[in-house]
C-alpha cells in the first residue's frame, strides 16, 4: 500500500515528497522506489508529531506549506492536493502556534 500512496503523492505536483517513518521495512521499500524517506523517532503519538520532526530536520520555514498524507490513506486522489494548493490563498488561513 505504501508504494501506491507514494505514487499518488508524486502525482500531486508537490515540490518535494518526503516519507517519514519509524519502520525499517517502510524505509527500505520507499528508498528502493527512489523517493526521499526519513527515519524518525519511535516515540511519536501521531503522524503530525512525526511530520514536525521532519520539518525541523529539513529546516522548513513557518511559511512552508506541508500536506500530511498518511500512508493508510490510499484513496485520496492527487487532484485534491493540486486543487487545494492552487486555491489555499483564497481563504483565510490560520496557523496554530506551537
N, C-alpha and C positions, 0 to 999 in steps of 0.2 A: 504494500500500500504506500510506503514512503516514496518509492520511485514515482508513482503516479502523482502524488501530491507535489513532489519536486517538479515534475514536468508541467503541471498546471501552474505552479508559481512562476516558472520561467516564461510561460505564455502571457503573463500579466504585464509584461513590458517594464518591469522594475529595473532600476539602475543596478541593483545588486540583490542577489538572493543568497541568504546565509541560513543554513540549517543548524540549529542549536540542539544538542542532545547530551544526555549523560550516559547513553547506552552505546557501548563499543560496537555492537552489531549494526546499529543505525549509522554510526560514524563511518564504519568501513564501507557499508553499502552506498552511502551518499558520496563518499570520496571516490569510489570506483566509477561513479557517474560523472565525475569531473566537476561536481558542484561544491562550492565552498561550504565547509562544515566546521563547527567549533564544538569541542568537548567542553561541557560546562560542569559546574559542581553538582553533586547529587542531592544537596540539601534544599533545593528549591521546592516551595509548596505549590507553585503554579508555573505555567508557561510564561506568564507575564514577568515573574521574577527571573526566569531563565533569560528572557529577552532583555531585561535590564542589564544583566551581566554581560551579554553580548554587546549592547550599546555602549556600555562603559569601556569594554575591552577594545572596541573598534574606534572609540573616541568620537562617536556620532554627536553632533551638536543637538541642543534642545529643539532646533528648528527642523531637524531631520524627521521626515515622515516615515514611520515604521509600521508595517502591517504585520500583525501576528497571526499567521496561518498555522493552525495546529495540524500536526501530522495525521490526526484521525478525522480530518475534515476533507475527504477527497472529492466531495460532490459540489464544493463551492466553485462555480465557473470563473475562469480568469477575467472574463469581460466585466464582472462586478468590480474588480480591483481597478481595471482600466477606467471604468466609468467614475468610480469614487475618486480616484487620483486626479482625473480630469476636472472634477466638479467640486472638490472639497472646499475650495476657496469661496464658493457661492453662499455658504452658510457660516454662521458664527461658530468658531471652533474654540472650545475651552480646554486648556491644558491644565491638568491637575498638578498641584505642587507635589514634590517628592516628600 
